[in-house]
């Protein structure tokens, strides 16, 4: 899932995928800003088929998490955990 976040960020930020490290790259340092953050979150939720009701709740959690820890891995963990911020037990955000 972190690779999907990485790919979406690359597309939204118009940078090479290889320039994004899933553990250390910061969305905002890569040139991101709030509107691009919402766009990337929307694309991520759509790609994973999150229904509209759950997407409303997850979107806020993902946006908050992005401002706390703007790495692809943090976003993936938040999505896996259903917006709680850390991966659920046994969750694999790295795939």
C-alpha positions as CSV (number, residue, x, y, z in Angstrom):
1,X,0.0,0.0,0.0
2,X,2.9,2.4,0.7
3,X,4.0,1.9,-2.9
4,X,0.5,2.9,-4.1
5,X,0.8,6.1,-2.0
6,X,4.2,6.7,-3.4
7,X,2.9,6.3,-7.0
8,X,0.0,8.6,-6.4
9,X,2.2,11.2,-4.8
10,X,4.5,11.1,-7.8
11,X,1.6,11.6,-10.2
12,X,0.0,14.4,-8.2
13,X,3.3,16.2,-7.4
14,X,4.6,15.6,-10.9
15,X,7.9,14.1,-9.7
16,X,9.7,10.8,-10.5
17,X,8.5,7.9,-8.3
18,X,12.1,7.0,-7.6
19,X,12.6,10.4,-5.9
20,X,10.1,9.4,-3.2
21,X,11.4,7.4,-0.2
22,X,8.4,5.7,1.5
23,X,9.9,6.2,5.0
24,X,11.6,9.6,4.7
25,X,10.1,11.7,1.9
26,X,7.9,14.5,3.1
27,X,4.8,15.4,1.0
28,X,5.2,19.1,1.6
29,X,9.0,19.2,1.1
30,X,8.4,17.5,-2.3
31,X,6.3,20.6,-3.3
32,X,2.9,19.5,-2.0
33,X,0.3,21.8,-0.5
34,X,-3.2,21.4,1.0
35,X,-5.2,21.1,-2.3
36,X,-2.7,18.6,-3.7
37,X,-3.0,16.7,-0.4
38,X,-6.8,16.4,-0.8
39,X,-6.3,15.3,-4.4
40,X,-3.9,12.6,-3.5
41,X,-6.1,11.4,-0.6
42,X,-9.1,11.3,-2.9
43,X,-7.2,9.3,-5.5
44,X,-6.0,6.9,-2.8
45,X,-9.5,6.3,-1.4
46,X,-10.9,5.8,-4.9
47,X,-8.2,3.3,-5.8
48,X,-8.9,1.2,-2.8
49,X,-12.7,1.3,-3.4
50,X,-13.5,3.0,-0.1
51,X,-17.3,3.7,0.0
52,X,-18.4,7.3,0.3
53,X,-19.5,7.1,3.9
54,X,-16.2,5.7,5.1
55,X,-14.3,8.0,2.7
56,X,-15.6,11.1,4.5
57,X,-14.3,9.8,7.9
58,X,-11.0,8.5,6.4
59,X,-10.3,11.6,4.4
60,X,-10.1,13.8,7.6
61,X,-8.0,11.2,9.4
62,X,-5.6,10.9,6.4
63,X,-5.3,14.7,6.0
64,X,-4.6,15.1,9.8
65,X,-2.0,12.3,9.6
66,X,-0.4,13.9,6.6
67,X,0.2,17.1,8.6
68,X,1.6,15.0,11.5
69,X,3.9,12.7,9.5
70,X,4.0,13.4,5.7
71,X,5.5,10.2,4.6
72,X,4.0,7.6,2.3
73,X,4.4,4.9,5.0
74,X,2.4,7.0,7.5
75,X,-0.4,7.4,5.0
76,X,-0.5,3.7,4.2
77,X,-0.6,2.8,7.9
78,X,-3.4,5.2,8.5
79,X,-5.4,3.8,5.6
80,X,-4.8,0.2,6.8
81,X,-5.9,1.1,10.3
82,X,-9.1,2.7,9.0
83,X,-8.0,6.2,9.9
84,X,-6.6,5.5,13.3
85,X,-3.0,6.4,12.4
86,X,-1.2,3.2,13.1
87,X,-1.4,-0.1,11.2
88,X,-3.8,-2.6,12.6
89,X,-2.3,-5.7,14.2
90,X,-1.0,-7.9,11.4
91,X,-1.6,-5.1,8.8
92,X,0.9,-4.8,6.1
93,X,1.2,-1.2,5.0
94,X,4.4,-1.9,3.1
95,X,2.8,-3.8,0.3
